[in-house]
């Protein structure tokens, strides 16, 4: 009977992932990290640009995570549950790509060794809803409001979506008039 590690390695092969032998320790660790029902949707080798650690980043139907396992050390894991992710972006350069995992708490950036690997992560954005849509109040939000004689009162922050060119034009017209 195939082991959990065998199943994971089969999933990696099915994803056409190009991992070097340097990632073997991290791949072996996936058998201990992934839940039994988790399936790999994307996997790549790369560097966490904040910690400068080298390892693998992977995505399942539950999370996106980065792991780094060194020969004598433990496992370093940076994990993002799908419900906390607002978007995943990537930018390709000549030899590598940058993957950005955007959450409410901030953005984590990873330099992927193969420039095409980021595409498989951004495709996940279309297959799963990361978070429930935020319910918006119909009233505009105001950061502050102050009445000054002889000046028109304006909302400093509004939820109304306008193109920046329209906003500039309307502000310019108000200023000229």
C-alpha positions as CSV (number, residue, x, y, z in Angstrom):
1,X,0.0,0.0,0.0
2,X,1.3,3.5,-0.8
3,X,2.4,5.6,2.1
4,X,1.2,9.2,2.6
5,X,4.6,10.4,1.3
6,X,4.1,8.3,-1.8
7,X,0.7,10.0,-2.4
8,X,2.2,13.4,-1.9
9,X,5.1,12.7,-4.3
10,X,2.5,11.5,-6.9
11,X,0.6,14.8,-6.5
12,X,3.9,16.7,-7.1
13,X,4.5,14.7,-10.3
14,X,1.0,15.3,-11.4
15,X,1.5,19.1,-11.0
16,X,4.6,19.0,-13.2
17,X,6.5,20.7,-10.4
18,X,10.2,21.2,-10.9
19,X,11.8,20.7,-7.5
20,X,15.5,20.2,-7.0
21,X,17.1,17.6,-4.8
22,X,17.7,20.5,-2.3
23,X,13.9,20.4,-1.6
24,X,13.8,16.7,-0.6
25,X,13.9,17.4,3.2
26,X,10.9,19.8,2.8
27,X,9.0,17.3,0.6
28,X,9.5,14.5,3.1
29,X,8.2,16.9,5.8
30,X,4.9,17.4,3.9
31,X,3.8,13.9,5.1
32,X,3.8,15.2,8.7
33,X,2.3,18.7,7.8
34,X,-0.5,18.0,5.4
35,X,-3.8,16.7,6.8
36,X,-4.9,13.3,5.3
37,X,-7.6,15.0,3.2
38,X,-5.4,17.8,1.9
39,X,-4.3,17.7,-1.7
40,X,-1.5,19.8,-3.2
41,X,-2.8,22.3,-5.8
42,X,0.6,24.1,-6.4
43,X,4.1,23.7,-5.1
44,X,7.4,25.6,-5.9
45,X,10.9,26.1,-4.6
46,X,11.8,29.6,-3.4
47,X,12.9,32.1,-0.9
48,X,10.8,33.8,1.8
49,X,12.0,37.4,1.1
50,X,11.3,38.6,4.7
51,X,13.2,35.8,6.5
52,X,15.6,35.1,3.6
53,X,14.9,31.4,4.2
54,X,15.0,28.9,1.3
55,X,12.4,26.2,1.1
56,X,9.1,25.3,-0.6
57,X,5.9,27.1,-0.8
58,X,2.7,25.1,-1.5
59,X,-1.0,25.5,-1.7
60,X,-3.8,23.1,-0.8
61,X,-7.6,23.5,-0.6
62,X,-7.1,24.7,3.0
63,X,-4.0,26.9,3.0
64,X,-0.9,28.4,1.4
65,X,2.3,27.7,3.4
66,X,6.1,28.0,3.2
67,X,8.3,25.5,4.9
68,X,12.0,25.3,5.5
69,X,13.7,22.3,7.0
70,X,17.4,22.2,7.6
71,X,19.5,19.1,8.2
72,X,20.0,19.6,11.9
73,X,17.3,22.1,12.7
74,X,13.6,22.0,13.0
75,X,11.0,23.0,10.6
76,X,10.1,26.7,10.0
77,X,6.6,27.1,8.7
78,X,4.8,30.3,7.6
79,X,1.1,29.5,7.0
80,X,-1.8,31.4,5.5
81,X,-5.3,29.8,5.9
82,X,-7.3,30.4,2.7
83,X,-10.0,32.4,4.5
84,X,-7.3,34.9,5.5
85,X,-6.0,35.5,2.0
86,X,-7.5,38.4,0.0
87,X,-5.4,37.7,-3.2
88,X,-2.3,36.1,-4.6
89,X,-0.3,38.0,-7.2
90,X,2.8,37.2,-9.1
91,X,5.2,39.1,-11.3
92,X,7.6,37.3,-13.7
93,X,11.1,38.4,-14.3
94,X,13.6,37.0,-16.8
95,X,14.8,34.1,-14.6
96,X,12.4,34.0,-11.6
97,X,9.1,35.3,-10.3
98,X,7.8,37.0,-7.2
99,X,4.7,35.6,-5.5
100,X,2.8,37.9,-3.2
101,X,0.3,36.4,-0.7
102,X,-1.9,39.3,0.4
103,X,-3.8,39.0,3.7
104,X,-5.6,41.4,6.1
105,X,-2.4,41.4,8.2
106,X,-0.1,42.3,5.3
107,X,1.8,40.8,2.4
108,X,4.3,37.9,2.3
109,X,6.6,37.8,-0.7
110,X,8.4,34.8,-2.1
111,X,11.0,34.7,-4.9
112,X,10.3,31.5,-6.8
113,X,13.3,29.9,-8.6
114,X,11.3,29.0,-11.7
115,X,9.6,32.0,-13.2
116,X,6.5,30.0,-14.4
117,X,5.7,28.6,-10.9
118,X,3.8,31.6,-9.8
119,X,1.0,31.0,-12.4
120,X,-0.1,27.8,-10.6
121,X,-0.6,29.8,-7.4
122,X,-2.6,32.6,-9.0
123,X,-4.9,30.1,-10.7
124,X,-5.9,29.0,-7.2
125,X,-7.4,32.5,-6.7
126,X,-10.0,31.7,-9.4
127,X,-10.8,28.2,-8.1
128,X,-11.5,29.1,-4.4
129,X,-13.0,32.1,-2.6
130,X,-10.5,33.1,0.0
131,X,-12.8,35.2,2.1
132,X,-16.4,36.2,2.4
133,X,-17.2,39.6,0.9
134,X,-17.3,42.4,3.4
135,X,-20.7,43.8,3.9
136,X,-20.6,47.5,3.0
137,X,-22.8,50.1,4.7
138,X,-24.6,52.2,2.1
139,X,-23.5,55.4,3.9
140,X,-20.1,56.8,3.0
141,X,-17.4,56.4,5.6
142,X,-15.9,59.6,7.0
143,X,-12.5,59.8,8.6
144,X,-13.3,63.3,10.0
145,X,-15.6,66.1,9.3
146,X,-15.0,69.8,10.0
147,X,-17.2,72.8,9.2
148,X,-15.2,75.9,8.1
149,X,-17.1,79.0,7.1
150,X,-17.0,79.8,3.4
151,X,-15.7,76.3,2.5
152,X,-17.7,73.5,1.0
153,X,-17.8,70.4,3.2
154,X,-16.5,67.2,1.6
155,X,-16.1,63.6,2.7
156,X,-12.4,62.9,3.3
157,X,-12.9,59.2,2.7
158,X,-15.8,57.7,0.8
159,X,-16.7,54.2,-0.3
160,X,-17.9,55.5,-3.6
161,X,-15.7,54.1,-6.3
162,X,-14.5,56.7,-8.8
163,X,-11.8,56.7,-11.4
164,X,-8.8,58.8,-10.2
165,X,-9.1,61.0,-13.3
166,X,-12.8,61.7,-12.5
167,X,-12.0,62.4,-8.9
168,X,-9.2,64.8,-9.9
169,X,-11.4,66.5,-12.5
170,X,-14.3,67.0,-10.1
171,X,-11.9,68.3,-7.4
172,X,-10.3,70.7,-9.9
173,X,-13.7,72.0,-11.1
174,X,-14.7,72.6,-7.4
175,X,-11.4,74.5,-6.9
176,X,-11.8,76.6,-10.0
177,X,-15.5,77.5,-9.3
